[in-house]
Amino acid sequence: MNTLLAGTVLPSGQTFQLVQGDITAETTDAIVNAANPALRHGAGVAGAILRRGGAVIQQESDAWVQEHGPVSHAAPAWTSGGALPCRYVIHAVGPVWGDAQKTGAGGDEDAKLAASVTGCLSVAERLGLESLSLPAISTGVFGFPRERAADVILTAASDYFSANPKSGLKQVRLVLYDASTLDAFLRIWHDHFDA
């Protein structure tokens, strides 16, 4: 069972919550999958979503990529929730930390992560959703430092709702699984909302 650890109501009226637990158990209208551009769901959050949601999620993901091409940071894909308790899965591509140093391409990871979060909120809005659950995008195998990611994610969501105060999206939940990620996000949460 997922446990609510912190919550706030943003000036624009949306409820923002920090939750410890399993994102595949969330009953929000949609959950966000931390995906790769080809939507090949193997490990981490993506693997858990596929195992619980069923093969239909991979099938719909493959069809999405075939029709639209690889998924970008700013324009997430979406599929049905399959057997999950949510209606949709929004597939967000976060940045790989240090990719510019490894490959000579990329860089500006903070802006890419912010674009990924903003993209998820925009997709949820276009789909007419009222609630959304996000994981700690890019902090797993993509290696984004947790506290830095927390600051970017919280700022991006707050900025989105400041710019869109009449959003129909009323509840956003950050769902974190492991203790080290949770501790990092809690520290940054308190800096953002309890200062």
Secondary structure as a PSIPRED ss2 file (coil, helix, strand):
# PSIPRED VFORMAT (PSIPRED V4.0)

   1 M C   1.000  0.000  0.000
   2 N C   1.000  0.000  0.000
   3 T E   0.000  0.000  1.000
   4 L E   0.000  0.000  1.000
   5 L E   0.000  0.000  1.000
   6 A E   0.000  0.000  1.000
   7 G E   0.000  0.000  1.000
   8 T E   0.000  0.000  1.000
   9 V E   0.000  0.000  1.000
  10 L C   1.000  0.000  0.000
  11 P C   1.000  0.000  0.000
  12 S C   1.000  0.000  0.000
  13 G C   1.000  0.000  0.000
  14 Q C   1.000  0.000  0.000
  15 T E   0.000  0.000  1.000
  16 F E   0.000  0.000  1.000
  17 Q E   0.000  0.000  1.000
  18 L E   0.000  0.000  1.000
  19 V E   0.000  0.000  1.000
  20 Q E   0.000  0.000  1.000
  21 G C   1.000  0.000  0.000
  22 D C   1.000  0.000  0.000
  23 I H   0.000  1.000  0.000
  24 T H   0.000  1.000  0.000
  25 A H   0.000  1.000  0.000
  26 E C   1.000  0.000  0.000
  27 T C   1.000  0.000  0.000
  28 T C   1.000  0.000  0.000
  29 D C   1.000  0.000  0.000
  30 A E   0.000  0.000  1.000
  31 I E   0.000  0.000  1.000
  32 V E   0.000  0.000  1.000
  33 N E   0.000  0.000  1.000
  34 A E   0.000  0.000  1.000
  35 A E   0.000  0.000  1.000
  36 N C   1.000  0.000  0.000
  37 P C   1.000  0.000  0.000
  38 A C   1.000  0.000  0.000
  39 L C   1.000  0.000  0.000
  40 R C   1.000  0.000  0.000
  41 H C   1.000  0.000  0.000
  42 G C   1.000  0.000  0.000
  43 A C   1.000  0.000  0.000
  44 G H   0.000  1.000  0.000
  45 V H   0.000  1.000  0.000
  46 A H   0.000  1.000  0.000
  47 G H   0.000  1.000  0.000
  48 A H   0.000  1.000  0.000
  49 I H   0.000  1.000  0.000
  50 L H   0.000  1.000  0.000
  51 R H   0.000  1.000  0.000
  52 R H   0.000  1.000  0.000
  53 G H   0.000  1.000  0.000
  54 G C   1.000  0.000  0.000
  55 A H   0.000  1.000  0.000
  56 V H   0.000  1.000  0.000
  57 I H   0.000  1.000  0.000
  58 Q H   0.000  1.000  0.000
  59 Q H   0.000  1.000  0.000
  60 E H   0.000  1.000  0.000
  61 S H   0.000  1.000  0.000
  62 D H   0.000  1.000  0.000
  63 A H   0.000  1.000  0.000
  64 W H   0.000  1.000  0.000
  65 V H   0.000  1.000  0.000
  66 Q H   0.000  1.000  0.000
  67 E H   0.000  1.000  0.000
  68 H H   0.000  1.000  0.000
  69 G C   1.000  0.000  0.000
  70 P C   1.000  0.000  0.000
  71 V C   1.000  0.000  0.000
  72 S C   1.000  0.000  0.000
  73 H C   1.000  0.000  0.000
  74 A C   1.000  0.000  0.000
  75 A C   1.000  0.000  0.000
  76 P C   1.000  0.000  0.000
  77 A E   0.000  0.000  1.000
  78 W E   0.000  0.000  1.000
  79 T E   0.000  0.000  1.000
  80 S E   0.000  0.000  1.000
  81 G C   1.000  0.000  0.000
  82 G C   1.000  0.000  0.000
  83 A C   1.000  0.000  0.000
  84 L C   1.000  0.000  0.000
  85 P C   1.000  0.000  0.000
  86 C C   1.000  0.000  0.000
  87 R C   1.000  0.000  0.000
  88 Y E   0.000  0.000  1.000
  89 V E   0.000  0.000  1.000
  90 I E   0.000  0.000  1.000
  91 H E   0.000  0.000  1.000
  92 A E   0.000  0.000  1.000
  93 V E   0.000  0.000  1.000
  94 G C   1.000  0.000  0.000
  95 P C   1.000  0.000  0.000
  96 V C   1.000  0.000  0.000
  97 W C   1.000  0.000  0.000
  98 G C   1.000  0.000  0.000
  99 D H   0.000  1.000  0.000
 100 A H   0.000  1.000  0.000
 101 Q H   0.000  1.000  0.000
 102 K H   0.000  1.000  0.000
 103 T H   0.000  1.000  0.000
 104 G C   1.000  0.000  0.000
 105 A C   1.000  0.000  0.000
 106 G C   1.000  0.000  0.000
 107 G C   1.000  0.000  0.000
 108 D C   1.000  0.000  0.000
 109 E H   0.000  1.000  0.000
 110 D H   0.000  1.000  0.000
 111 A H   0.000  1.000  0.000
 112 K H   0.000  1.000  0.000
 113 L H   0.000  1.000  0.000
 114 A H   0.000  1.000  0.000
 115 A H   0.000  1.000  0.000
 116 S H   0.000  1.000  0.000
 117 V H   0.000  1.000  0.000
 118 T H   0.000  1.000  0.000
 119 G H   0.000  1.000  0.000
 120 C H   0.000  1.000  0.000
 121 L H   0.000  1.000  0.000
 122 S H   0.000  1.000  0.000
 123 V H   0.000  1.000  0.000
 124 A H   0.000  1.000  0.000
 125 E H   0.000  1.000  0.000
 126 R H   0.000  1.000  0.000
 127 L C   1.000  0.000  0.000
 128 G C   1.000  0.000  0.000
 129 L C   1.000  0.000  0.000
 130 E C   1.000  0.000  0.000
 131 S E   0.000  0.000  1.000
 132 L E   0.000  0.000  1.000
 133 S E   0.000  0.000  1.000
 134 L E   0.000  0.000  1.000
 135 P C   1.000  0.000  0.000
 136 A C   1.000  0.000  0.000
 137 I C   1.000  0.000  0.000
 138 S C   1.000  0.000  0.000
 139 T C   1.000  0.000  0.000
 140 G C   1.000  0.000  0.000
 141 V C   1.000  0.000  0.000
 142 F C   1.000  0.000  0.000
 143 G C   1.000  0.000  0.000
 144 F C   1.000  0.000  0.000
 145 P C   1.000  0.000  0.000
 146 R H   0.000  1.000  0.000
 147 E H   0.000  1.000  0.000
 148 R H   0.000  1.000  0.000
 149 A H   0.000  1.000  0.000
 150 A H   0.000  1.000  0.000
 151 D H   0.000  1.000  0.000
 152 V H   0.000  1.000  0.000
 153 I H   0.000  1.000  0.000
 154 L H   0.000  1.000  0.000
 155 T H   0.000  1.000  0.000
 156 A H   0.000  1.000  0.000
 157 A H   0.000  1.000  0.000
 158 S H   0.000  1.000  0.000
 159 D H   0.000  1.000  0.000
 160 Y H   0.000  1.000  0.000
 161 F H   0.000  1.000  0.000
 162 S H   0.000  1.000  0.000
 163 A H   0.000  1.000  0.000
 164 N C   1.000  0.000  0.000
 165 P C   1.000  0.000  0.000
 166 K C   1.000  0.000  0.000
 167 S C   1.000  0.000  0.000
 168 G C   1.000  0.000  0.000
 169 L C   1.000  0.000  0.000
 170 K C   1.000  0.000  0.000
 171 Q E   0.000  0.000  1.000
 172 V E   0.000  0.000  1.000
 173 R E   0.000  0.000  1.000
 174 L E   0.000  0.000  1.000
 175 V E   0.000  0.000  1.000
 176 L E   0.000  0.000  1.000
 177 Y C   1.000  0.000  0.000
 178 D C   1.000  0.000  0.000
 179 A H   0.000  1.000  0.000
 180 S H   0.000  1.000  0.000
 181 T H   0.000  1.000  0.000
 182 L H   0.000  1.000  0.000
 183 D H   0.000  1.000  0.000
 184 A H   0.000  1.000  0.000
 185 F H   0.000  1.000  0.000
 186 L H   0.000  1.000  0.000
 187 R H   0.000  1.000  0.000
 188 I H   0.000  1.000  0.000
 189 W H   0.000  1.000  0.000
 190 H H   0.000  1.000  0.000
 191 D H   0.000  1.000  0.000
 192 H H   0.000  1.000  0.000
 193 F H   0.000  1.000  0.000
 194 D C   1.000  0.000  0.000
 195 A C   1.000  0.000  0.000
